[in-house]
Amino acid sequence: MNFSLGKTWESYVSEQVESGMFNNASEVVRDALRRQQEQLLKLEVLRRELATGVDSVKAGRTGKPSVEDIMERAKARNRGA
């Protein structure tokens, strides 16, 4: 597969290889694509969770968690991340 990145991205890729973080340009591109895929998957999960929340609100299945409940859920989520 051949493609053109343009001068700006070509310079960036070269800098990454020269920094020693990557052995070659292909590694830089593969890493960027892998990261993009991970971000898109996370975004899809977030969209599904949001849709579930919206559906719950529309169906009247909502509660009023306390600030402590919210903080505990956030801490648990961070521990699992």
MMTF fields as JSON, N, C-alpha, C and O atoms, coordinates in Angstrom:
{
  "mmtfVersion": "1.0.0",
  "mmtfProducer": "UNKNOWN",
  "numBonds": 323,
  "numAtoms": 324,
  "numGroups": 81,
  "numChains": 1,
  "numModels": 1,
  "chainsPerModel": [1],
  "groupsPerChain": [81],
  "chainIdList": ["A"],
  "bondAtomList": [4, 2, 8, 6, 12, 10, 16, 14, 20, 18, 24, 22, 28, 26, 32, 30, 36, 34, 40, 38, 44, 42, 48, 46, 52, 50, 56, 54, 60, 58, 64, 62, 68, 66, 72, 70, 76, 74, 80, 78, 84, 82, 88, 86, 92, 90, 96, 94, 100, 98, 104, 102, 108, 106, 112, 110, 116, 114, 120, 118, 124, 122, 128, 126, 132, 130, 136, 134, 140, 138, 144, 142, 148, 146, 152, 150, 156, 154, 160, 158, 164, 162, 168, 166, 172, 170, 176, 174, 180, 178, 184, 182, 188, 186, 192, 190, 196, 194, 200, 198, 204, 202, 208, 206, 212, 210, 216, 214, 220, 218, 224, 222, 228, 226, 232, 230, 236, 234, 240, 238, 244, 242, 248, 246, 252, 250, 256, 254, 260, 258, 264, 262, 268, 266, 272, 270, 276, 274, 280, 278, 284, 282, 288, 286, 292, 290, 296, 294, 300, 298, 304, 302, 308, 306, 312, 310, 316, 314, 320, 318],
  "bondOrderList": [1, 1, 1, 1, 1, 1, 1, 1, 1, 1, 1, 1, 1, 1, 1, 1, 1, 1, 1, 1, 1, 1, 1, 1, 1, 1, 1, 1, 1, 1, 1, 1, 1, 1, 1, 1, 1, 1, 1, 1, 1, 1, 1, 1, 1, 1, 1, 1, 1, 1, 1, 1, 1, 1, 1, 1, 1, 1, 1, 1, 1, 1, 1, 1, 1, 1, 1, 1, 1, 1, 1, 1, 1, 1, 1, 1, 1, 1, 1, 1],
  "groupList": [{"groupName": "MET", "atomNameList": ["N", "CA", "C", "O"], "elementList": ["N", "C", "C", "O"], "formalChargeList": [0, 0, 0, 0], "bondAtomList": [1, 0, 2, 1, 3, 2], "bondOrderList": [1, 1, 2], "singleLetterCode": "M", "chemCompType": "L-PEPTIDE LINKING"}, {"groupName": "ASN", "atomNameList": ["N", "CA", "C", "O"], "elementList": ["N", "C", "C", "O"], "formalChargeList": [0, 0, 0, 0], "bondAtomList": [1, 0, 2, 1, 3, 2], "bondOrderList": [1, 1, 2], "singleLetterCode": "N", "chemCompType": "L-PEPTIDE LINKING"}, {"groupName": "PHE", "atomNameList": ["N", "CA", "C", "O"], "elementList": ["N", "C", "C", "O"], "formalChargeList": [0, 0, 0, 0], "bondAtomList": [1, 0, 2, 1, 3, 2], "bondOrderList": [1, 1, 2], "singleLetterCode": "F", "chemCompType": "L-PEPTIDE LINKING"}, {"groupName": "SER", "atomNameList": ["N", "CA", "C", "O"], "elementList": ["N", "C", "C", "O"], "formalChargeList": [0, 0, 0, 0], "bondAtomList": [1, 0, 2, 1, 3, 2], "bondOrderList": [1, 1, 2], "singleLetterCode": "S", "chemCompType": "L-PEPTIDE LINKING"}, {"groupName": "LEU", "atomNameList": ["N", "CA", "C", "O"], "elementList": ["N", "C", "C", "O"], "formalChargeList": [0, 0, 0, 0], "bondAtomList": [1, 0, 2, 1, 3, 2], "bondOrderList": [1, 1, 2], "singleLetterCode": "L", "chemCompType": "L-PEPTIDE LINKING"}, {"groupName": "GLY", "atomNameList": ["N", "CA", "C", "O"], "elementList": ["N", "C", "C", "O"], "formalChargeList": [0, 0, 0, 0], "bondAtomList": [1, 0, 2, 1, 3, 2], "bondOrderList": [1, 1, 2], "singleLetterCode": "G", "chemCompType": "PEPTIDE LINKING"}, {"groupName": "LYS", "atomNameList": ["N", "CA", "C", "O"], "elementList": ["N", "C", "C", "O"], "formalChargeList": [0, 0, 0, 0], "bondAtomList": [1, 0, 2, 1, 3, 2], "bondOrderList": [1, 1, 2], "singleLetterCode": "K", "chemCompType": "L-PEPTIDE LINKING"}, {"groupName": "THR", "atomNameList": ["N", "CA", "C", "O"], "elementList": ["N", "C", "C", "O"], "formalChargeList": [0, 0, 0, 0], "bondAtomList": [1, 0, 2, 1, 3, 2], "bondOrderList": [1, 1, 2], "singleLetterCode": "T", "chemCompType": "L-PEPTIDE LINKING"}, {"groupName": "TRP", "atomNameList": ["N", "CA", "C", "O"], "elementList": ["N", "C", "C", "O"], "formalChargeList": [0, 0, 0, 0], "bondAtomList": [1, 0, 2, 1, 3, 2], "bondOrderList": [1, 1, 2], "singleLetterCode": "W", "chemCompType": "L-PEPTIDE LINKING"}, {"groupName": "GLU", "atomNameList": ["N", "CA", "C", "O"], "elementList": ["N", "C", "C", "O"], "formalChargeList": [0, 0, 0, 0], "bondAtomList": [1, 0, 2, 1, 3, 2], "bondOrderList": [1, 1, 2], "singleLetterCode": "E", "chemCompType": "L-PEPTIDE LINKING"}, {"groupName": "TYR", "atomNameList": ["N", "CA", "C", "O"], "elementList": ["N", "C", "C", "O"], "formalChargeList": [0, 0, 0, 0], "bondAtomList": [1, 0, 2, 1, 3, 2], "bondOrderList": [1, 1, 2], "singleLetterCode": "Y", "chemCompType": "L-PEPTIDE LINKING"}, {"groupName": "VAL", "atomNameList": ["N", "CA", "C", "O"], "elementList": ["N", "C", "C", "O"], "formalChargeList": [0, 0, 0, 0], "bondAtomList": [1, 0, 2, 1, 3, 2], "bondOrderList": [1, 1, 2], "singleLetterCode": "V", "chemCompType": "L-PEPTIDE LINKING"}, {"groupName": "GLN", "atomNameList": ["N", "CA", "C", "O"], "elementList": ["N", "C", "C", "O"], "formalChargeList": [0, 0, 0, 0], "bondAtomList": [1, 0, 2, 1, 3, 2], "bondOrderList": [1, 1, 2], "singleLetterCode": "Q", "chemCompType": "L-PEPTIDE LINKING"}, {"groupName": "ALA", "atomNameList": ["N", "CA", "C", "O"], "elementList": ["N", "C", "C", "O"], "formalChargeList": [0, 0, 0, 0], "bondAtomList": [1, 0, 2, 1, 3, 2], "bondOrderList": [1, 1, 2], "singleLetterCode": "A", "chemCompType": "L-PEPTIDE LINKING"}, {"groupName": "ARG", "atomNameList": ["N", "CA", "C", "O"], "elementList": ["N", "C", "C", "O"], "formalChargeList": [0, 0, 0, 0], "bondAtomList": [1, 0, 2, 1, 3, 2], "bondOrderList": [1, 1, 2], "singleLetterCode": "R", "chemCompType": "L-PEPTIDE LINKING"}, {"groupName": "ASP", "atomNameList": ["N", "CA", "C", "O"], "elementList": ["N", "C", "C", "O"], "formalChargeList": [0, 0, 0, 0], "bondAtomList": [1, 0, 2, 1, 3, 2], "bondOrderList": [1, 1, 2], "singleLetterCode": "D", "chemCompType": "L-PEPTIDE LINKING"}, {"groupName": "PRO", "atomNameList": ["N", "CA", "C", "O"], "elementList": ["N", "C", "C", "O"], "formalChargeList": [0, 0, 0, 0], "bondAtomList": [1, 0, 2, 1, 3, 2], "bondOrderList": [1, 1, 2], "singleLetterCode": "P", "chemCompType": "L-PEPTIDE LINKING"}, {"groupName": "ILE", "atomNameList": ["N", "CA", "C", "O"], "elementList": ["N", "C", "C", "O"], "formalChargeList": [0, 0, 0, 0], "bondAtomList": [1, 0, 2, 1, 3, 2], "bondOrderList": [1, 1, 2], "singleLetterCode": "I", "chemCompType": "L-PEPTIDE LINKING"}],
  "groupTypeList": [0, 1, 2, 3, 4, 5, 6, 7, 8, 9, 3, 10, 11, 3, 9, 12, 11, 9, 3, 5, 0, 2, 1, 1, 13, 3, 9, 11, 11, 14, 15, 13, 4, 14, 14, 12, 12, 9, 12, 4, 4, 6, 4, 9, 11, 4, 14, 14, 9, 4, 13, 7, 5, 11, 15, 3, 11, 6, 13, 5, 14, 7, 5, 6, 16, 3, 11, 9, 15, 17, 0, 9, 14, 13, 6, 13, 14, 1, 14, 5, 13],
  "groupIdList": [1, 2, 3, 4, 5, 6, 7, 8, 9, 10, 11, 12, 13, 14, 15, 16, 17, 18, 19, 20, 21, 22, 23, 24, 25, 26, 27, 28, 29, 30, 31, 32, 33, 34, 35, 36, 37, 38, 39, 40, 41, 42, 43, 44, 45, 46, 47, 48, 49, 50, 51, 52, 53, 54, 55, 56, 57, 58, 59, 60, 61, 62, 63, 64, 65, 66, 67, 68, 69, 70, 71, 72, 73, 74, 75, 76, 77, 78, 79, 80, 81],
  "secStructList": [7, 7, 7, 7, 7, 7, 2, 2, 2, 2, 2, 2, 2, 2, 2, 2, 2, 2, 6, 6, 1, 7, 1, 1, 2, 2, 2, 2, 2, 2, 2, 2, 2, 2, 2, 2, 2, 2, 2, 2, 2, 2, 2, 2, 2, 2, 2, 2, 2, 2, 2, 2, 2, 2, 2, 2, 2, 2, 6, 6, 7, 7, 7, 7, 7, 7, 2, 2, 2, 2, 2, 2, 2, 2, 2, 2, 2, 2, 2, 2, 7],
  "xCoordList": [0.843, 0.0, 0.893, 1.805, 0.62, 1.369, 0.412, -0.731, 0.9, 0.1, 1.029, 2.2, 0.486, 1.267, 0.77, -0.434, 1.693, 1.338, 1.39, 0.744, 2.131, 2.352, 3.57, 3.989, 4.121, 5.385, 5.31, 6.234, 4.222, 4.114, 4.15, 4.908, 3.328, 3.29, 4.561, 5.013, 5.135, 6.392, 7.478, 8.268, 7.517, 8.49, 8.24, 9.174, 6.975, 6.623, 7.066, 7.67, 6.765, 7.144, 8.663, 9.171, 9.378, 10.848, 11.36, 12.292, 10.762, 11.159, 10.951, 11.786, 9.836, 9.553, 10.576, 11.02, 10.944, 11.946, 13.295, 13.992, 13.661, 14.948, 15.027, 16.116, 13.889, 13.891, 14.23, 14.56, 14.144, 14.432, 13.204, 13.291, 12.062, 10.841, 10.356, 9.73, 10.649, 10.227, 11.424, 12.346, 11.401, 12.502, 12.367, 13.361, 11.128, 10.922, 9.565, 8.766, 9.32, 8.087, 6.854, 5.801, 6.973, 5.831, 5.363, 4.162, 6.296, 5.925, 5.16, 4.202, 5.573, 4.888, 3.452, 2.52, 3.276, 1.943, 1.082, -0.085, 1.634, 0.862, 0.424, -0.708, 1.332, 0.993, -0.139, -1.066, -0.057, -1.101, -2.445, -3.476, -2.438, -3.685, -4.249, -5.462, -3.379, -3.81, -4.462, -5.507, -3.826, -4.39, -5.729, -6.649, -5.841, -7.105, -8.189, -9.312, -7.861, -8.833, -9.289, -10.481, -8.357, -8.703, -9.634, -10.615, -9.334, -10.179, -11.578, -12.565, -11.665, -12.975, -13.789, -15.003, -13.12, -13.817, -14.323, -15.448, -13.502, -13.922, -15.103, -16.042, -15.048, -16.134, -17.43, -18.501, -17.34, -18.525, -19.134, -20.355, -18.295, -18.79, -19.476, -20.554, -18.864, -19.449, -20.801, -21.744, -20.897, -22.169, -23.248, -24.394, -22.88, -23.857, -24.315, -25.505, -23.359, -23.71, -24.601, -25.543, -24.305, -25.122, -26.538, -27.513, -26.648, -27.964, -28.747, -29.952, -28.069, -28.725, -29.239, -30.358, -28.42, -28.83, -30.021, -30.952, -29.99, -31.103, -32.377, -33.449, -32.251, -33.413, -33.969, -35.186, -33.086, -33.53, -34.288, -35.315, -33.784, -34.459, -35.829, -36.819, -35.89, -37.172, -38.175, -39.375, -37.689, -38.569, -38.865, -39.616, -38.269, -38.52, -37.74, -38.073, -36.714, -35.907, -34.663, -33.532, -34.897, -33.759, -33.843, -34.922, -32.722, -32.649, -31.86, -31.391, -31.727, -30.946, -29.816, -29.954, -28.675, -27.551, -26.974, -27.031, -26.427, -25.78, -24.42, -23.907, -23.863, -22.517, -21.526, -20.613, -21.715, -20.829, -20.92, -19.909, -22.157, -22.339, -21.602, -20.928, -21.741, -21.093, -19.578, -18.899, -19.052, -17.602, -17.096, -16.039, -17.84, -17.424, -17.417, -16.502, -18.424, -18.451, -17.273, -16.668, -16.947, -15.825, -14.518, -13.671, -14.352, -13.136, -13.029, -11.95, -14.155, -14.157, -13.822, -13.087, -14.349, -14.069, -12.588, -11.986, -11.997, -10.576, -9.695, -8.651, -10.116, -9.345, -9.377, -8.41, -10.483, -10.619, -9.984, -9.822, -9.613, -9.062, -7.651, -7.06],
  "yCoordList": [-1.17, 0.0, 1.239, 1.365, 2.122, 3.367, 4.533, 4.509, 5.553, 6.746, 7.916, 7.744, 9.088, 10.31, 11.005, 11.183, 11.392, 12.06, 13.578, 14.278, 14.079, 15.519, 15.888, 15.136, 17.044, 17.446, 17.531, 17.1, 18.082, 18.25, 16.908, 16.733, 15.949, 14.642, 13.846, 13.092, 14.003, 13.32, 13.781, 12.971, 15.082, 15.616, 15.047, 14.67, 14.99, 14.452, 12.988, 12.597, 12.199, 10.79, 10.661, 9.847, 11.454, 11.423, 11.779, 11.149, 12.772, 13.177, 12.034, 11.8, 11.327, 10.213, 9.098, 8.511, 8.81, 7.771, 8.24, 7.477, 9.477, 10.015, 10.069, 9.967, 10.229, 10.295, 8.944, 8.86, 7.885, 6.551, 5.836, 4.681, 6.512, 5.88, 4.776, 3.81, 4.93, 3.966, 3.611, 4.41, 2.397, 1.956, 2.43, 2.58, 2.667, 3.089, 3.767, 3.795, 4.307, 5.057, 4.164, 4.616, 2.918, 2.008, 1.832, 1.761, 1.761, 1.631, 2.856, 2.731, 4.03, 5.266, 5.24, 5.537, 4.889, 4.866, 3.795, 4.046, 2.611, 1.547, 1.977, 1.721, 2.634, 3.108, 4.138, 4.099, 5.046, 6.066, 5.429, 5.832, 4.45, 3.77, 2.973, 2.949, 2.324, 1.571, 2.504, 2.19, 3.653, 4.627, 5.173, 5.369, 5.416, 5.891, 4.845, 5.174, 3.603, 2.524, 2.446, 2.291, 2.55, 2.522, 3.678, 3.491, 4.866, 6.035, 5.857, 6.205, 5.319, 5.102, 4.068, 4.209, 3.028, 2.027, 2.631, 2.355, 3.449, 4.124, 5.054, 5.128, 5.755, 6.658, 5.887, 6.338, 4.733, 3.908, 3.43, 3.444, 3.008, 2.592, 3.765, 3.607, 4.929, 6.116, 6.455, 6.805, 6.353, 6.63, 5.651, 6.042, 4.361, 3.361, 3.646, 3.566, 3.982, 4.29, 5.523, 5.567, 6.509, 7.713, 7.396, 7.888, 6.576, 6.191, 5.432, 5.634, 4.565, 3.834, 4.804, 4.661, 5.79, 6.796, 7.61, 7.867, 8.01, 8.782, 7.945, 8.438, 6.671, 5.782, 5.644, 5.619, 5.554, 5.448, 6.692, 6.599, 7.843, 9.099, 9.15, 9.493, 8.814, 8.842, 7.876, 8.148, 6.75, 5.744, 6.022, 5.284, 7.091, 7.436, 6.601, 6.582, 5.914, 5.069, 5.831, 5.45, 6.883, 7.679, 7.837, 7.785, 8.024, 8.277, 9.546, 10.186, 9.888, 11.071, 10.648, 10.667, 10.257, 9.827, 11.006, 12.159, 10.676, 11.708, 12.047, 11.329, 13.121, 13.52, 12.412, 12.118, 11.808, 10.721, 9.531, 8.92, 9.207, 8.112, 8.396, 7.527, 9.603, 10.002, 9.917, 9.406, 10.414, 10.39, 8.951, 8.627, 8.09, 6.695, 5.984, 5.212, 6.235, 5.638, 6.119, 5.332, 7.401, 7.952, 7.318, 6.976, 7.159, 6.526, 5.083, 4.622, 4.367, 2.965, 2.882, 1.989, 3.792, 3.799, 4.065, 3.439, 4.983, 5.292, 4.113, 3.869, 3.397, 2.213, 1.133, 0.39, 1.046, 0.031, 0.424, -0.425, 1.698, 2.178, 1.841, 2.185],
  "zCoordList": [0.0, 0.0, 0.0, 0.817, -0.906, -0.969, -0.755, -1.211, -0.054, 0.161, 0.427, 0.763, 0.272, 0.483, 1.747, 1.932, 2.605, 3.847, 3.734, 4.514, 2.8, 2.734, 3.575, 4.454, 3.289, 3.922, 5.448, 6.139, 5.97, 7.419, 8.135, 9.089, 7.678, 8.314, 8.04, 8.902, 6.869, 6.586, 7.549, 8.036, 7.823, 8.784, 10.175, 10.882, 10.555, 11.873, 11.993, 12.991, 10.985, 10.997, 11.096, 11.868, 10.324, 10.372, 11.763, 12.262, 12.383, 13.744, 14.731, 15.605, 14.588, 15.494, 15.336, 16.322, 14.109, 13.861, 14.403, 15.072, 14.123, 14.583, 16.102, 16.667, 16.77, 18.238, 18.863, 20.046, 18.048, 18.559, 19.099, 19.515, 19.097, 19.585, 18.652, 19.088, 17.379, 16.371, 15.506, 15.341, 14.952, 14.099, 12.663, 11.953, 12.238, 10.854, 10.708, 11.644, 9.531, 9.279, 9.39, 9.841, 8.987, 9.074, 10.515, 10.774, 11.441, 12.852, 13.331, 14.093, 12.893, 13.289, 12.783, 13.53, 11.525, 10.927, 11.59, 11.888, 11.825, 12.491, 13.885, 14.294, 14.617, 15.959, 15.898, 16.707, 14.946, 14.807, 14.466, 15.004, 13.587, 13.219, 14.39, 14.6, 15.147, 16.332, 17.352, 17.921, 17.57, 18.524, 18.034, 18.829, 16.744, 16.192, 16.395, 16.779, 16.141, 16.314, 17.772, 18.038, 18.712, 20.132, 20.481, 21.202, 19.977, 20.249, 19.674, 20.321, 18.469, 17.855, 18.622, 18.763, 19.117, 19.924, 21.231, 21.649, 21.875, 23.106, 22.832, 23.625, 21.717, 21.355, 21.127, 21.533, 20.483, 20.245, 21.565, 21.72, 22.517, 23.829, 24.514, 25.087, 24.459, 25.075, 24.45, 25.16, 23.136, 22.463, 22.896, 23.114, 23.025, 23.47, 24.89, 25.195, 25.764, 27.152, 27.23, 28.021, 26.42, 26.388, 25.908, 26.475, 24.864, 24.353, 25.421, 25.571, 26.159, 27.245, 28.298, 28.79, 28.641, 29.622, 29.143, 29.907, 27.896, 27.331, 27.345, 27.696, 26.96, 26.987, 28.398, 28.585, 29.395, 30.787, 31.222, 31.894, 30.841, 31.198, 30.538, 31.185, 29.262, 28.545, 29.156, 29.168, 29.664, 30.243, 31.722, 32.361, 32.256, 33.654, 34.647, 35.832, 34.191, 35.075, 35.534, 35.233, 36.249, 36.722, 38.226, 38.816, 38.812, 40.243, 40.468, 39.527, 41.71, 42.045, 42.963, 44.187, 42.353, 43.186, 43.968, 43.539, 45.109, 45.911, 45.312, 44.454, 45.765, 45.324, 45.675, 44.904, 46.835, 47.261, 46.307, 45.962, 45.882, 44.926, 43.622, 43.069, 43.155, 41.897, 42.034, 41.143, 43.139, 43.356, 43.458, 42.917, 44.147, 44.289, 42.939, 42.652, 42.111, 40.776, 39.935, 39.207, 40.032, 39.275, 39.731, 38.906, 41.041, 41.576, 41.116, 40.742, 41.143, 40.7, 39.22, 38.799, 38.438, 37.002, 36.755, 35.883, 37.509, 37.356, 37.77, 37.166, 38.787, 39.234, 38.157, 37.99, 37.431, 36.394, 35.086, 34.21, 34.917, 33.649, 33.469, 32.445]
}
